[in-house]
Each structure stands twice: as C-alpha cells, then as structure tokens.
Amino acid sequence: MSATPLESVAIVTVTYNSSGALEPFLASVRKSESSAVTVVVADNDSRDAAESRRISASYGATFLEVGANLGYGGAVNAAVRSLGPGTAYVLVSNPDVELGEGALRTLTDRLDANPGAAAAGPRVLNADGTTYPSARRLPSLRTGVGHALLTGIWPRNPWTRAYRSDESKPDERAVGWLSGSCVLLRRSAFDAVGGFDEGYFMYFEDVDLGFRLGRAGWSNLYVPSAQVVHTGAHSTATESTRMLRAHHESAYRYLQKKYPGPLLAPLRWALRVGLTVRSRLVTMRVERAQRRAVQAQAPSNPSR
C-alpha cells in the first residue's frame, strides 16, 4: 500500500483564550514534518481571537471563527466540515501540544497499514517526561461507579485499577478510546459516525467517539512510536473546580447513554451520587487550599 501523502492530511486545533499556546504548537507542526500540512485553527469565541488570528496567519494556518463557544467537539466538527473532500485523515489536537519529529507521518503510516482502524493515537508525554494515560479501555457502569465512589479514599481500589490497567503498557495495540488531546482520525469513519457528539460540551467526547467507532466495527490504535508533548498550558488550567464539574457531568452523560433502561437505574443513581459527592469534596479541598494561600500572603498585623 502506498503511503498517504501529507497533502491529504489536515490538522485541526481548537482555541479558547489560548493564543499563548498556539505559536509553540504551530512551530512544532512545521518542525515535525518536512512537507506542508493544512492546519485549521477553530476558535471558540475567544477574547484573544485577534492574536490567534495573527499567529495563524504567520504560520499559513486557516483561522476559523465558529461564531460561538461550541465546545471542543462542536468546534472540531465545524473545522472538519470546512475541509475539502480530498482530506483522508485529520489530526485533532489541543493547542497546548507539541508534535515530536515525524509524529504525524508515523500515525498516518500506521492507519495506512491498518485499514480497519479509524483512529491512531500517539504516546502523549507530560512536560516532565512522564507518560500521560492517553489510551484506555472503555469505562463500564460498574467501573464508573466504583471509581467515582472510592478513588478519593481508596485510590488502589479494584475498579479504578481495572479502568487504568492499560496505562503503563508500552506496546502498539487496539484500545477502547484515545485521548482527544492528540489523535489522528480516518475522515471517512469520523464522518460515518457523525463526528463528535456535540452534546458533550467538554470532556468525554473522545471516550464517546471511541465507543461509537468500535460499535461501528472500527478499531482505535495506540501508536507509542509517535510521540507528542502535552505542555498543559491550555485554556482550562485556571478553572479547575468548574472543569471538574463539567468532567463529571460528561462522565454521567456517557454512561447513561451507554447503559440505558430501567433495570440499570439503581447503578446510574449510585454513579450520580458518587460523582456529586466526589465533585463537592474536591471543590471543598481546592477552596480550602486557596484560602490558606491567601492567608499566607496576607501581611501580619503590625505591633502596637
């Protein structure tokens, strides 16, 4: 099989007040591949849209204003729809990712060699060099309930360990889902399942996509020979408690969608309770830490 030319591959990234991360990302794309690649920057109604537009233009990327904050999946879908029919593969990536040398070519070659695969995900490194768990099995209702209820007080509980059991495996393999922080998608498969489910504003749209691709007969391929670095400088970094609540809402939506019906209602209820309690506990812990930080910075009362 002949290699797909990179001219038939496009890169899509979504920005939301993240112009500071965009230039390193685009620079890494240019450095990673010798051939020019189409890049679309889909902006979710950012305050710094003018700066992101300027940076995009300086790197020859297309800047697409989607007109509102559509969420991650909605913005990706809009960007993919803007691409020409000759685009065979689409790399979806956060802007706070930096591509390693040849990463896109490696992922493209692996999809070429595996026609039954709809997605290929690289090894994602954190800024400190550790591996981010970007390839996992699909969460079940049972593991979801156990993980939600117990991980805060019993981190090594069997349900959390089952969910995370694939994290340290270094081999190329089929997995349940791949992180949307950086994943190469076969466009025909992505289009066939309707793209990302835009009902997820943020988080779990990648889990849901992996589930639907698998249900349609496709596989999701983890390719650790391709590497990227996730710097973590994205637009959610300063909104941890709100993002945690969004994550839990999306987790519940996914498991409710995957496991409908009255017989499973008690388990769904337990999951909802567990996620709510976990969210409140983490929020209280974060707020307490923030108060302590403010108190530590406050000047002491002067002596009289």
FENDAZI-V695076 format. One record per residue. N is the residue number from 0. RES is the residue in three letters. PHI is phi in radians with two decimals (none if undefined). PSI is psi in whole degrees, 0 to 359 (* if undefined). Layout:
n->N res->RES phi->PHI psi->PSI
n->N res->RES phi->PHI psi->PSI
This chain:
n->0 res->MET phi->none psi->131
n->1 res->SER phi->-1.30 psi->150
n->2 res->ALA phi->-1.26 psi->138
n->3 res->THR phi->-1.17 psi->125
n->4 res->PRO phi->-1.16 psi->146
n->5 res->LEU phi->-1.15 psi->344
n->6 res->GLU phi->-1.13 psi->341
n->7 res->SER phi->-1.69 psi->10
n->8 res->VAL phi->-2.02 psi->138
n->9 res->ALA phi->-2.14 psi->155
n->10 res->ILE phi->-2.02 psi->133
n->11 res->VAL phi->-2.12 psi->129
n->12 res->THR phi->-2.27 psi->150
n->13 res->VAL phi->-1.99 psi->129
n->14 res->THR phi->-1.96 psi->142
n->15 res->TYR phi->-2.56 psi->98
n->16 res->ASN phi->0.93 psi->42
n->17 res->SER phi->-2.25 psi->35
n->18 res->SER phi->-1.09 psi->332
n->19 res->GLY phi->-1.13 psi->333
n->20 res->ALA phi->-1.60 psi->344
n->21 res->LEU phi->-1.19 psi->316
n->22 res->GLU phi->-1.10 psi->314
n->23 res->PRO phi->-1.03 psi->324
n->24 res->PHE phi->-1.11 psi->309
n->25 res->LEU phi->-1.14 psi->325
n->26 res->ALA phi->-1.12 psi->322
n->27 res->SER phi->-1.20 psi->326
n->28 res->VAL phi->-1.09 psi->313
n->29 res->ARG phi->-1.10 psi->321
n->30 res->LYS phi->-1.32 psi->329
n->31 res->SER phi->-1.22 psi->322
n->32 res->GLU phi->-2.18 psi->142
n->33 res->SER phi->-1.35 psi->334
n->34 res->SER phi->-1.58 psi->149
n->35 res->ALA phi->-1.21 psi->140
n->36 res->VAL phi->-2.20 psi->139
n->37 res->THR phi->-1.19 psi->129
n->38 res->VAL phi->-2.20 psi->131
n->39 res->VAL phi->-2.04 psi->125
n->40 res->VAL phi->-1.78 psi->109
n->41 res->ALA phi->-1.67 psi->118
n->42 res->ASP phi->-1.79 psi->129
n->43 res->ASN phi->-1.62 psi->58
n->44 res->ASP phi->1.03 psi->50
n->45 res->SER phi->-1.36 psi->153
n->46 res->ARG phi->-1.21 psi->332
n->47 res->ASP phi->-1.80 psi->31
n->48 res->ALA phi->-1.03 psi->323
n->49 res->ALA phi->-1.09 psi->320
n->50 res->GLU phi->-1.21 psi->319
n->51 res->SER phi->-1.11 psi->324
n->52 res->ARG phi->-1.11 psi->316
n->53 res->ARG phi->-1.09 psi->314
n->54 res->ILE phi->-1.11 psi->316
n->55 res->SER phi->-1.02 psi->314
n->56 res->ALA phi->-1.08 psi->322
n->57 res->SER phi->-1.18 psi->339
n->58 res->TYR phi->-1.88 psi->9
n->59 res->GLY phi->1.28 psi->19
n->60 res->ALA phi->-1.57 psi->152
n->61 res->THR phi->-1.46 psi->128
n->62 res->PHE phi->-1.76 psi->120
n->63 res->LEU phi->-2.02 psi->111
n->64 res->GLU phi->-1.50 psi->116
n->65 res->VAL phi->-1.45 psi->352
n->66 res->GLY phi->1.68 psi->346
n->67 res->ALA phi->-2.88 psi->174
n->68 res->ASN phi->-1.51 psi->97
n->69 res->LEU phi->-1.51 psi->357
n->70 res->GLY phi->1.45 psi->173
n->71 res->TYR phi->-1.13 psi->306
n->72 res->GLY phi->-1.11 psi->321
n->73 res->GLY phi->-1.10 psi->319
n->74 res->ALA phi->-1.20 psi->320
n->75 res->VAL phi->-1.08 psi->314
n->76 res->ASN phi->-1.02 psi->317
n->77 res->ALA phi->-1.09 psi->319
n->78 res->ALA phi->-1.16 psi->318
n->79 res->VAL phi->-1.12 psi->321
n->80 res->ARG phi->-1.11 psi->334
n->81 res->SER phi->-1.37 psi->349
n->82 res->LEU phi->-1.41 psi->152
n->83 res->GLY phi->-1.24 psi->165
n->84 res->PRO phi->-1.18 psi->345
n->85 res->GLY phi->-1.43 psi->0
n->86 res->THR phi->-1.41 psi->114
n->87 res->ALA phi->-1.53 psi->322
n->88 res->TYR phi->-2.27 psi->149
n->89 res->VAL phi->-2.28 psi->122
n->90 res->LEU phi->-1.55 psi->116
n->91 res->VAL phi->-1.70 psi->126
n->92 res->SER phi->-2.54 psi->144
n->93 res->ASN phi->-1.15 psi->154
n->94 res->PRO phi->-1.30 psi->345
n->95 res->ASP phi->-1.63 psi->34
n->96 res->VAL phi->-2.05 psi->144
n->97 res->GLU phi->-2.12 psi->123
n->98 res->LEU phi->-1.29 psi->137
n->99 res->GLY phi->-1.35 psi->164
n->100 res->GLU phi->-1.04 psi->126
n->101 res->GLY phi->1.27 psi->10
n->102 res->ALA phi->-1.08 psi->316
n->103 res->LEU phi->-1.15 psi->318
n->104 res->ARG phi->-1.09 psi->319
n->105 res->THR phi->-1.10 psi->314
n->106 res->LEU phi->-1.10 psi->318
n->107 res->THR phi->-1.08 psi->316
n->108 res->ASP phi->-1.08 psi->322
n->109 res->ARG phi->-1.24 psi->325
n->110 res->LEU phi->-1.21 psi->323
n->111 res->ASP phi->-1.03 psi->319
n->112 res->ALA phi->-1.40 psi->348
n->113 res->ASN phi->-2.24 psi->79
n->114 res->PRO phi->-1.11 psi->346
n->115 res->GLY phi->-1.54 psi->359
n->116 res->ALA phi->-1.68 psi->135
n->117 res->ALA phi->-1.71 psi->341
n->118 res->ALA phi->-2.55 psi->146
n->119 res->ALA phi->-2.33 psi->128
n->120 res->GLY phi->-2.05 psi->140
n->121 res->PRO phi->-1.43 psi->173
n->122 res->ARG phi->-1.28 psi->125
n->123 res->VAL phi->-1.80 psi->119
n->124 res->LEU phi->-1.71 psi->140
n->125 res->ASN phi->-1.29 psi->169
n->126 res->ALA phi->-1.07 psi->334
n->127 res->ASP phi->-1.54 psi->5
n->128 res->GLY phi->1.63 psi->352
n->129 res->THR phi->-1.32 psi->161
n->130 res->THR phi->-1.57 psi->128
n->131 res->TYR phi->-1.41 psi->139
n->132 res->PRO phi->-1.30 psi->83
n->133 res->SER phi->-1.70 psi->359
n->134 res->ALA phi->-2.39 psi->116
n->135 res->ARG phi->-2.45 psi->168
n->136 res->ARG phi->-1.34 psi->159
n->137 res->LEU phi->-1.22 psi->136
n->138 res->PRO phi->-1.23 psi->140
n->139 res->SER phi->-1.77 psi->170
n->140 res->LEU phi->-1.12 psi->321
n->141 res->ARG phi->-1.15 psi->311
n->142 res->THR phi->-1.19 psi->328
n->143 res->GLY phi->-1.11 psi->316
n->144 res->VAL phi->-1.14 psi->311
n->145 res->GLY phi->-1.07 psi->317
n->146 res->HIS phi->-1.12 psi->315
n->147 res->ALA phi->-1.15 psi->319
n->148 res->LEU phi->-1.38 psi->328
n->149 res->LEU phi->-2.01 psi->342
n->150 res->THR phi->-1.07 psi->329
n->151 res->GLY phi->-1.22 psi->329
n->152 res->ILE phi->-1.89 psi->343
n->153 res->TRP phi->-2.50 psi->76
n->154 res->PRO phi->-1.01 psi->331
n->155 res->ARG phi->-1.71 psi->26
n->156 res->ASN phi->-1.11 psi->155
n->157 res->PRO phi->-1.10 psi->332
n->158 res->TRP phi->-1.29 psi->319
n->159 res->THR phi->-1.17 psi->319
n->160 res->ARG phi->-1.13 psi->323
n->161 res->ALA phi->-1.13 psi->318
n->162 res->TYR phi->-1.14 psi->324
n->163 res->ARG phi->-1.74 psi->13
n->164 res->SER phi->-1.14 psi->337
n->165 res->ASP phi->-1.58 psi->357
n->166 res->GLU phi->-1.06 psi->322
n->167 res->SER phi->-1.68 psi->2
n->168 res->LYS phi->-1.32 psi->124
n->169 res->PRO phi->-1.58 psi->0
n->170 res->ASP phi->-1.57 psi->156
n->171 res->GLU phi->-1.21 psi->134
n->172 res->ARG phi->-2.88 psi->162
n->173 res->ALA phi->-1.41 psi->139
n->174 res->VAL phi->-2.31 psi->172
n->175 res->GLY phi->-1.27 psi->319
n->176 res->TRP phi->-2.72 psi->159
n->177 res->LEU phi->-2.15 psi->142
n->178 res->SER phi->-1.06 psi->134
n->179 res->GLY phi->-1.28 psi->0
n->180 res->SER phi->-1.14 psi->332
n->181 res->CYS phi->-2.91 psi->110
n->182 res->VAL phi->-2.66 psi->137
n->183 res->LEU phi->-1.64 psi->127
n->184 res->LEU phi->-2.00 psi->138
n->185 res->ARG phi->-1.30 psi->117
n->186 res->ARG phi->-1.07 psi->322
n->187 res->SER phi->-1.07 psi->320
n->188 res->ALA phi->-1.24 psi->317
n->189 res->PHE phi->-1.03 psi->314
n->190 res->ASP phi->-1.15 psi->322
n->191 res->ALA phi->-1.12 psi->327
n->192 res->VAL phi->-1.63 psi->5
n->193 res->GLY phi->1.54 psi->17
n->194 res->GLY phi->1.23 psi->200
n->195 res->PHE phi->-1.23 psi->145
n->196 res->ASP phi->-1.30 psi->113
n->197 res->GLU phi->-1.34 psi->0
n->198 res->GLY phi->-1.22 psi->342
n->199 res->TYR phi->-1.61 psi->109
n->200 res->PHE phi->-1.22 psi->321
n->201 res->MET phi->-2.76 psi->136
n->202 res->TYR phi->1.34 psi->145
n->203 res->PHE phi->1.22 psi->357
n->204 res->GLU phi->-1.16 psi->332
n->205 res->ASP phi->-1.32 psi->322
n->206 res->VAL phi->-1.09 psi->314
n->207 res->ASP phi->-1.07 psi->319
n->208 res->LEU phi->-1.12 psi->316
n->209 res->GLY phi->-1.03 psi->319
n->210 res->PHE phi->-1.09 psi->313
n->211 res->ARG phi->-1.23 psi->324
n->212 res->LEU phi->-1.11 psi->316
n->213 res->GLY phi->-1.10 psi->319
n->214 res->ARG phi->-1.12 psi->330
n->215 res->ALA phi->-1.47 psi->2
n->216 res->GLY phi->1.73 psi->4
n->217 res->TRP phi->-1.64 psi->160
n->218 res->SER phi->-1.93 psi->160
n->219 res->ASN phi->-2.00 psi->123
n->220 res->LEU phi->-1.93 psi->123
n->221 res->TYR phi->-1.55 psi->126
n->222 res->VAL phi->-2.16 psi->85
n->223 res->PRO phi->-1.23 psi->348
n->224 res->SER phi->-1.22 psi->342
n->225 res->ALA phi->-1.68 psi->132
n->226 res->GLN phi->-2.24 psi->143
n->227 res->VAL phi->-2.37 psi->161
n->228 res->VAL phi->-1.98 psi->127
n->229 res->HIS phi->-1.72 psi->104
n->230 res->THR phi->-1.32 psi->339
n->231 res->GLY phi->1.38 psi->16
n->232 res->ALA phi->-1.65 psi->34
n->233 res->HIS phi->-1.51 psi->181
n->234 res->SER phi->-1.33 psi->355
n->235 res->THR phi->-1.74 psi->1
n->236 res->ALA phi->-1.07 psi->329
n->237 res->THR phi->-1.75 psi->10
n->238 res->GLU phi->-2.20 psi->50
n->239 res->SER phi->-1.11 psi->315
n->240 res->THR phi->-1.20 psi->320
n->241 res->ARG phi->-1.14 psi->321
n->242 res->MET phi->-1.20 psi->326
n->243 res->LEU phi->-1.10 psi->316
n->244 res->ARG phi->-1.09 psi->320
n->245 res->ALA phi->-1.11 psi->320
n->246 res->HIS phi->-1.08 psi->316
n->247 res->HIS phi->-1.18 psi->321
n->248 res->GLU phi->-1.08 psi->318
n->249 res->SER phi->-1.20 psi->322
n->250 res->ALA phi->-1.07 psi->316
n->251 res->TYR phi->-1.14 psi->318
n->252 res->ARG phi->-1.06 psi->317
n->253 res->TYR phi->-1.10 psi->311
n->254 res->LEU phi->-1.24 psi->328
n->255 res->GLN phi->-1.15 psi->321
n->256 res->LYS phi->-1.21 psi->320
n->257 res->LYS phi->-1.33 psi->328
n->258 res->TYR phi->-2.17 psi->74
n->259 res->PRO phi->-1.44 psi->181
n->260 res->GLY phi->1.78 psi->153
n->261 res->PRO phi->-1.20 psi->331
n->262 res->LEU phi->-1.14 psi->332
n->263 res->LEU phi->-1.68 psi->5
n->264 res->ALA phi->-1.00 psi->319
n->265 res->PRO phi->-1.07 psi->321
n->266 res->LEU phi->-1.20 psi->321
n->267 res->ARG phi->-1.13 psi->323
n->268 res->TRP phi->-1.12 psi->316
n->269 res->ALA phi->-1.07 psi->322
n->270 res->LEU phi->-1.12 psi->315
n->271 res->ARG phi->-1.05 psi->316
n->272 res->VAL phi->-1.10 psi->314
n->273 res->GLY phi->-1.07 psi->317
n->274 res->LEU phi->-1.17 psi->322
n->275 res->THR phi->-1.15 psi->314
n->276 res->VAL phi->-1.10 psi->316
n->277 res->ARG phi->-1.08 psi->318
n->278 res->SER phi->-1.09 psi->317
n->279 res->ARG phi->-1.16 psi->319
n->280 res->LEU phi->-1.11 psi->315
n->281 res->VAL phi->-1.15 psi->320
n->282 res->THR phi->-1.07 psi->316
n->283 res->MET phi->-1.08 psi->320
n->284 res->ARG phi->-1.16 psi->318
n->285 res->VAL phi->-1.15 psi->315
n->286 res->GLU phi->-1.12 psi->322
n->287 res->ARG phi->-1.12 psi->318
n->288 res->ALA phi->-1.13 psi->322
n->289 res->GLN phi->-1.15 psi->320
n->290 res->ARG phi->-1.11 psi->319
n->291 res->ARG phi->-1.12 psi->322
n->292 res->ALA phi->-1.14 psi->320
n->293 res->VAL phi->-1.15 psi->317
n->294 res->GLN phi->-1.12 psi->324
n->295 res->ALA phi->-1.19 psi->331
n->296 res->GLN phi->-1.52 psi->345
n->297 res->ALA phi->-1.23 psi->139
n->298 res->PRO phi->-1.18 psi->144
n->299 res->SER phi->-1.28 psi->156
n->300 res->ASN phi->-1.14 psi->132
n->301 res->PRO phi->-1.19 psi->147
n->302 res->SER phi->-1.21 psi->149
n->303 res->ARG phi->-1.91 psi->*
